[in-house]
Amino acid sequence: MFSEIKSEHMEENPMYGTVSYFIKRLKEIMMNNLVVDQASTLQVCYSQIKQEIRAYAENKEKEEAYLLNFERAFDNVRKDLLGQEEEFDENKY
């Protein structure tokens, strides 16, 4: 499921790498989880998208910018879902 979503969103999307892009992407993944047999956790999505950014960023500057935007988006979505601040250990996943 994740690879299908990735292929739909990569290079052809001029918004790729923005905070709003990553917010939309994370929310789409969570909504898709409602209708699939094996859902991905938010933590799994977090790890996979970070790997994707590292693999596909054109250069180090874009990678750093994309990662920063992704972190902001992830925090936003996590707060929306949980309704509170909660510690997240990225090394756990």
Chimera marker file (.cmm) of the C-alpha trace (Angstrom):
<marker_set name="trace">
<marker id="1" x="0.000" y="0.000" z="0.000" r="1" g="1" b="0" radius="0.5"/>
<marker id="2" x="2.700" y="2.506" z="0.957" r="1" g="1" b="0" radius="0.5"/>
<marker id="3" x="4.690" y="2.035" z="-2.259" r="1" g="1" b="0" radius="0.5"/>
<marker id="4" x="1.535" y="2.666" z="-4.306" r="1" g="1" b="0" radius="0.5"/>
<marker id="5" x="0.938" y="5.928" z="-2.469" r="1" g="1" b="0" radius="0.5"/>
<marker id="6" x="4.564" y="6.927" z="-2.886" r="1" g="1" b="0" radius="0.5"/>
<marker id="7" x="4.550" y="6.374" z="-6.641" r="1" g="1" b="0" radius="0.5"/>
<marker id="8" x="1.433" y="8.520" z="-6.992" r="1" g="1" b="0" radius="0.5"/>
<marker id="9" x="2.966" y="11.417" z="-5.083" r="1" g="1" b="0" radius="0.5"/>
<marker id="10" x="6.591" y="11.671" z="-6.042" r="1" g="1" b="0" radius="0.5"/>
<marker id="11" x="8.251" y="13.750" z="-8.727" r="1" g="1" b="0" radius="0.5"/>
<marker id="12" x="5.159" y="14.811" z="-10.698" r="1" g="1" b="0" radius="0.5"/>
<marker id="13" x="3.808" y="16.757" z="-7.707" r="1" g="1" b="0" radius="0.5"/>
<marker id="14" x="5.226" y="20.315" z="-7.559" r="1" g="1" b="0" radius="0.5"/>
<marker id="15" x="4.127" y="20.567" z="-3.906" r="1" g="1" b="0" radius="0.5"/>
<marker id="16" x="6.340" y="17.644" z="-2.881" r="1" g="1" b="0" radius="0.5"/>
<marker id="17" x="8.407" y="18.524" z="0.158" r="1" g="1" b="0" radius="0.5"/>
<marker id="18" x="6.167" y="21.244" z="1.582" r="1" g="1" b="0" radius="0.5"/>
<marker id="19" x="4.565" y="21.069" z="5.012" r="1" g="1" b="0" radius="0.5"/>
<marker id="20" x="1.089" y="21.070" z="3.486" r="1" g="1" b="0" radius="0.5"/>
<marker id="21" x="2.059" y="18.246" z="1.117" r="1" g="1" b="0" radius="0.5"/>
<marker id="22" x="3.247" y="16.057" z="3.993" r="1" g="1" b="0" radius="0.5"/>
<marker id="23" x="0.183" y="16.863" z="6.127" r="1" g="1" b="0" radius="0.5"/>
<marker id="24" x="-2.090" y="15.839" z="3.257" r="1" g="1" b="0" radius="0.5"/>
<marker id="25" x="-0.047" y="12.716" z="2.606" r="1" g="1" b="0" radius="0.5"/>
<marker id="26" x="-0.096" y="11.561" z="6.236" r="1" g="1" b="0" radius="0.5"/>
<marker id="27" x="-3.837" y="12.161" z="6.494" r="1" g="1" b="0" radius="0.5"/>
<marker id="28" x="-4.425" y="10.230" z="3.262" r="1" g="1" b="0" radius="0.5"/>
<marker id="29" x="-2.452" y="7.303" z="4.651" r="1" g="1" b="0" radius="0.5"/>
<marker id="30" x="-4.475" y="7.360" z="7.870" r="1" g="1" b="0" radius="0.5"/>
<marker id="31" x="-7.760" y="7.515" z="5.938" r="1" g="1" b="0" radius="0.5"/>
<marker id="32" x="-6.675" y="4.623" z="3.702" r="1" g="1" b="0" radius="0.5"/>
<marker id="33" x="-5.969" y="2.643" z="6.859" r="1" g="1" b="0" radius="0.5"/>
<marker id="34" x="-9.700" y="2.649" z="7.567" r="1" g="1" b="0" radius="0.5"/>
<marker id="35" x="-10.405" y="0.436" z="4.565" r="1" g="1" b="0" radius="0.5"/>
<marker id="36" x="-7.419" y="-1.925" z="4.350" r="1" g="1" b="0" radius="0.5"/>
<marker id="37" x="-6.887" y="-5.225" z="6.112" r="1" g="1" b="0" radius="0.5"/>
<marker id="38" x="-3.388" y="-4.440" z="7.357" r="1" g="1" b="0" radius="0.5"/>
<marker id="39" x="-3.130" y="-0.819" z="8.405" r="1" g="1" b="0" radius="0.5"/>
<marker id="40" x="0.151" y="1.033" z="8.861" r="1" g="1" b="0" radius="0.5"/>
<marker id="41" x="0.774" y="2.842" z="12.120" r="1" g="1" b="0" radius="0.5"/>
<marker id="42" x="1.694" y="6.503" z="12.117" r="1" g="1" b="0" radius="0.5"/>
<marker id="43" x="5.152" y="5.516" z="13.354" r="1" g="1" b="0" radius="0.5"/>
<marker id="44" x="5.668" y="3.135" z="10.422" r="1" g="1" b="0" radius="0.5"/>
<marker id="45" x="4.573" y="5.840" z="7.982" r="1" g="1" b="0" radius="0.5"/>
<marker id="46" x="6.970" y="8.246" z="9.688" r="1" g="1" b="0" radius="0.5"/>
<marker id="47" x="9.928" y="5.931" z="9.135" r="1" g="1" b="0" radius="0.5"/>
<marker id="48" x="8.995" y="5.100" z="5.553" r="1" g="1" b="0" radius="0.5"/>
<marker id="49" x="8.513" y="8.701" z="4.470" r="1" g="1" b="0" radius="0.5"/>
<marker id="50" x="11.825" y="9.715" z="6.050" r="1" g="1" b="0" radius="0.5"/>
<marker id="51" x="13.562" y="6.922" z="4.121" r="1" g="1" b="0" radius="0.5"/>
<marker id="52" x="11.834" y="8.053" z="0.940" r="1" g="1" b="0" radius="0.5"/>
<marker id="53" x="12.988" y="11.649" z="1.434" r="1" g="1" b="0" radius="0.5"/>
<marker id="54" x="16.579" y="10.541" z="1.966" r="1" g="1" b="0" radius="0.5"/>
<marker id="55" x="16.457" y="8.330" z="-1.124" r="1" g="1" b="0" radius="0.5"/>
<marker id="56" x="14.842" y="10.796" z="-3.515" r="1" g="1" b="0" radius="0.5"/>
<marker id="57" x="16.016" y="14.271" z="-2.478" r="1" g="1" b="0" radius="0.5"/>
<marker id="58" x="18.059" y="15.820" z="-5.268" r="1" g="1" b="0" radius="0.5"/>
<marker id="59" x="20.698" y="17.240" z="-2.940" r="1" g="1" b="0" radius="0.5"/>
<marker id="60" x="21.566" y="17.669" z="0.731" r="1" g="1" b="0" radius="0.5"/>
<marker id="61" x="19.890" y="21.083" z="1.020" r="1" g="1" b="0" radius="0.5"/>
<marker id="62" x="16.579" y="19.783" z="-0.327" r="1" g="1" b="0" radius="0.5"/>
<marker id="63" x="16.829" y="16.713" z="1.891" r="1" g="1" b="0" radius="0.5"/>
<marker id="64" x="17.270" y="18.876" z="4.989" r="1" g="1" b="0" radius="0.5"/>
<marker id="65" x="14.405" y="21.178" z="3.965" r="1" g="1" b="0" radius="0.5"/>
<marker id="66" x="12.091" y="18.247" z="3.195" r="1" g="1" b="0" radius="0.5"/>
<marker id="67" x="12.946" y="16.529" z="6.477" r="1" g="1" b="0" radius="0.5"/>
<marker id="68" x="12.276" y="19.718" z="8.437" r="1" g="1" b="0" radius="0.5"/>
<marker id="69" x="8.953" y="20.221" z="6.656" r="1" g="1" b="0" radius="0.5"/>
<marker id="70" x="8.045" y="16.596" z="7.236" r="1" g="1" b="0" radius="0.5"/>
<marker id="71" x="8.793" y="16.916" z="10.974" r="1" g="1" b="0" radius="0.5"/>
<marker id="72" x="6.525" y="19.964" z="11.157" r="1" g="1" b="0" radius="0.5"/>
<marker id="73" x="3.770" y="18.145" z="9.284" r="1" g="1" b="0" radius="0.5"/>
<marker id="74" x="4.133" y="15.030" z="11.409" r="1" g="1" b="0" radius="0.5"/>
<marker id="75" x="3.856" y="17.068" z="14.611" r="1" g="1" b="0" radius="0.5"/>
<marker id="76" x="0.749" y="18.775" z="13.250" r="1" g="1" b="0" radius="0.5"/>
<marker id="77" x="-0.957" y="15.504" z="12.297" r="1" g="1" b="0" radius="0.5"/>
<marker id="78" x="0.024" y="13.781" z="15.524" r="1" g="1" b="0" radius="0.5"/>
<marker id="79" x="-1.440" y="16.644" z="17.566" r="1" g="1" b="0" radius="0.5"/>
<marker id="80" x="-4.632" y="16.501" z="15.483" r="1" g="1" b="0" radius="0.5"/>
<marker id="81" x="-4.970" y="12.772" z="16.085" r="1" g="1" b="0" radius="0.5"/>
<marker id="82" x="-4.009" y="12.690" z="19.737" r="1" g="1" b="0" radius="0.5"/>
<marker id="83" x="-5.333" y="16.072" z="20.782" r="1" g="1" b="0" radius="0.5"/>
<marker id="84" x="-2.258" y="16.635" z="22.910" r="1" g="1" b="0" radius="0.5"/>
<marker id="85" x="1.501" y="16.743" z="22.880" r="1" g="1" b="0" radius="0.5"/>
<marker id="86" x="3.047" y="13.354" z="23.328" r="1" g="1" b="0" radius="0.5"/>
<marker id="87" x="6.656" y="12.247" z="23.142" r="1" g="1" b="0" radius="0.5"/>
<marker id="88" x="7.594" y="10.343" z="20.013" r="1" g="1" b="0" radius="0.5"/>
<marker id="89" x="10.805" y="8.356" z="19.851" r="1" g="1" b="0" radius="0.5"/>
<marker id="90" x="11.810" y="8.177" z="16.185" r="1" g="1" b="0" radius="0.5"/>
<marker id="91" x="14.642" y="5.767" z="17.027" r="1" g="1" b="0" radius="0.5"/>
<marker id="92" x="12.092" y="3.221" z="18.180" r="1" g="1" b="0" radius="0.5"/>
<marker id="93" x="10.891" y="2.648" z="14.619" r="1" g="1" b="0" radius="0.5"/>
<link id1="1" id2="2" r="1" g="1" b="0" radius="0.2"/>
<link id1="2" id2="3" r="1" g="1" b="0" radius="0.2"/>
<link id1="3" id2="4" r="1" g="1" b="0" radius="0.2"/>
<link id1="4" id2="5" r="1" g="1" b="0" radius="0.2"/>
<link id1="5" id2="6" r="1" g="1" b="0" radius="0.2"/>
<link id1="6" id2="7" r="1" g="1" b="0" radius="0.2"/>
<link id1="7" id2="8" r="1" g="1" b="0" radius="0.2"/>
<link id1="8" id2="9" r="1" g="1" b="0" radius="0.2"/>
<link id1="9" id2="10" r="1" g="1" b="0" radius="0.2"/>
<link id1="10" id2="11" r="1" g="1" b="0" radius="0.2"/>
<link id1="11" id2="12" r="1" g="1" b="0" radius="0.2"/>
<link id1="12" id2="13" r="1" g="1" b="0" radius="0.2"/>
<link id1="13" id2="14" r="1" g="1" b="0" radius="0.2"/>
<link id1="14" id2="15" r="1" g="1" b="0" radius="0.2"/>
<link id1="15" id2="16" r="1" g="1" b="0" radius="0.2"/>
<link id1="16" id2="17" r="1" g="1" b="0" radius="0.2"/>
<link id1="17" id2="18" r="1" g="1" b="0" radius="0.2"/>
<link id1="18" id2="19" r="1" g="1" b="0" radius="0.2"/>
<link id1="19" id2="20" r="1" g="1" b="0" radius="0.2"/>
<link id1="20" id2="21" r="1" g="1" b="0" radius="0.2"/>
<link id1="21" id2="22" r="1" g="1" b="0" radius="0.2"/>
<link id1="22" id2="23" r="1" g="1" b="0" radius="0.2"/>
<link id1="23" id2="24" r="1" g="1" b="0" radius="0.2"/>
<link id1="24" id2="25" r="1" g="1" b="0" radius="0.2"/>
<link id1="25" id2="26" r="1" g="1" b="0" radius="0.2"/>
<link id1="26" id2="27" r="1" g="1" b="0" radius="0.2"/>
<link id1="27" id2="28" r="1" g="1" b="0" radius="0.2"/>
<link id1="28" id2="29" r="1" g="1" b="0" radius="0.2"/>
<link id1="29" id2="30" r="1" g="1" b="0" radius="0.2"/>
<link id1="30" id2="31" r="1" g="1" b="0" radius="0.2"/>
<link id1="31" id2="32" r="1" g="1" b="0" radius="0.2"/>
<link id1="32" id2="33" r="1" g="1" b="0" radius="0.2"/>
<link id1="33" id2="34" r="1" g="1" b="0" radius="0.2"/>
<link id1="34" id2="35" r="1" g="1" b="0" radius="0.2"/>
<link id1="35" id2="36" r="1" g="1" b="0" radius="0.2"/>
<link id1="36" id2="37" r="1" g="1" b="0" radius="0.2"/>
<link id1="37" id2="38" r="1" g="1" b="0" radius="0.2"/>
<link id1="38" id2="39" r="1" g="1" b="0" radius="0.2"/>
<link id1="39" id2="40" r="1" g="1" b="0" radius="0.2"/>
<link id1="40" id2="41" r="1" g="1" b="0" radius="0.2"/>
<link id1="41" id2="42" r="1" g="1" b="0" radius="0.2"/>
<link id1="42" id2="43" r="1" g="1" b="0" radius="0.2"/>
<link id1="43" id2="44" r="1" g="1" b="0" radius="0.2"/>
<link id1="44" id2="45" r="1" g="1" b="0" radius="0.2"/>
<link id1="45" id2="46" r="1" g="1" b="0" radius="0.2"/>
<link id1="46" id2="47" r="1" g="1" b="0" radius="0.2"/>
<link id1="47" id2="48" r="1" g="1" b="0" radius="0.2"/>
<link id1="48" id2="49" r="1" g="1" b="0" radius="0.2"/>
<link id1="49" id2="50" r="1" g="1" b="0" radius="0.2"/>
<link id1="50" id2="51" r="1" g="1" b="0" radius="0.2"/>
<link id1="51" id2="52" r="1" g="1" b="0" radius="0.2"/>
<link id1="52" id2="53" r="1" g="1" b="0" radius="0.2"/>
<link id1="53" id2="54" r="1" g="1" b="0" radius="0.2"/>
<link id1="54" id2="55" r="1" g="1" b="0" radius="0.2"/>
<link id1="55" id2="56" r="1" g="1" b="0" radius="0.2"/>
<link id1="56" id2="57" r="1" g="1" b="0" radius="0.2"/>
<link id1="57" id2="58" r="1" g="1" b="0" radius="0.2"/>
<link id1="58" id2="59" r="1" g="1" b="0" radius="0.2"/>
<link id1="59" id2="60" r="1" g="1" b="0" radius="0.2"/>
<link id1="60" id2="61" r="1" g="1" b="0" radius="0.2"/>
<link id1="61" id2="62" r="1" g="1" b="0" radius="0.2"/>
<link id1="62" id2="63" r="1" g="1" b="0" radius="0.2"/>
<link id1="63" id2="64" r="1" g="1" b="0" radius="0.2"/>
<link id1="64" id2="65" r="1" g="1" b="0" radius="0.2"/>
<link id1="65" id2="66" r="1" g="1" b="0" radius="0.2"/>
<link id1="66" id2="67" r="1" g="1" b="0" radius="0.2"/>
<link id1="67" id2="68" r="1" g="1" b="0" radius="0.2"/>
<link id1="68" id2="69" r="1" g="1" b="0" radius="0.2"/>
<link id1="69" id2="70" r="1" g="1" b="0" radius="0.2"/>
<link id1="70" id2="71" r="1" g="1" b="0" radius="0.2"/>
<link id1="71" id2="72" r="1" g="1" b="0" radius="0.2"/>
<link id1="72" id2="73" r="1" g="1" b="0" radius="0.2"/>
<link id1="73" id2="74" r="1" g="1" b="0" radius="0.2"/>
<link id1="74" id2="75" r="1" g="1" b="0" radius="0.2"/>
<link id1="75" id2="76" r="1" g="1" b="0" radius="0.2"/>
<link id1="76" id2="77" r="1" g="1" b="0" radius="0.2"/>
<link id1="77" id2="78" r="1" g="1" b="0" radius="0.2"/>
<link id1="78" id2="79" r="1" g="1" b="0" radius="0.2"/>
<link id1="79" id2="80" r="1" g="1" b="0" radius="0.2"/>
<link id1="80" id2="81" r="1" g="1" b="0" radius="0.2"/>
<link id1="81" id2="82" r="1" g="1" b="0" radius="0.2"/>
<link id1="82" id2="83" r="1" g="1" b="0" radius="0.2"/>
<link id1="83" id2="84" r="1" g="1" b="0" radius="0.2"/>
<link id1="84" id2="85" r="1" g="1" b="0" radius="0.2"/>
<link id1="85" id2="86" r="1" g="1" b="0" radius="0.2"/>
<link id1="86" id2="87" r="1" g="1" b="0" radius="0.2"/>
<link id1="87" id2="88" r="1" g="1" b="0" radius="0.2"/>
<link id1="88" id2="89" r="1" g="1" b="0" radius="0.2"/>
<link id1="89" id2="90" r="1" g="1" b="0" radius="0.2"/>
<link id1="90" id2="91" r="1" g="1" b="0" radius="0.2"/>
<link id1="91" id2="92" r="1" g="1" b="0" radius="0.2"/>
<link id1="92" id2="93" r="1" g="1" b="0" radius="0.2"/>
</marker_set>
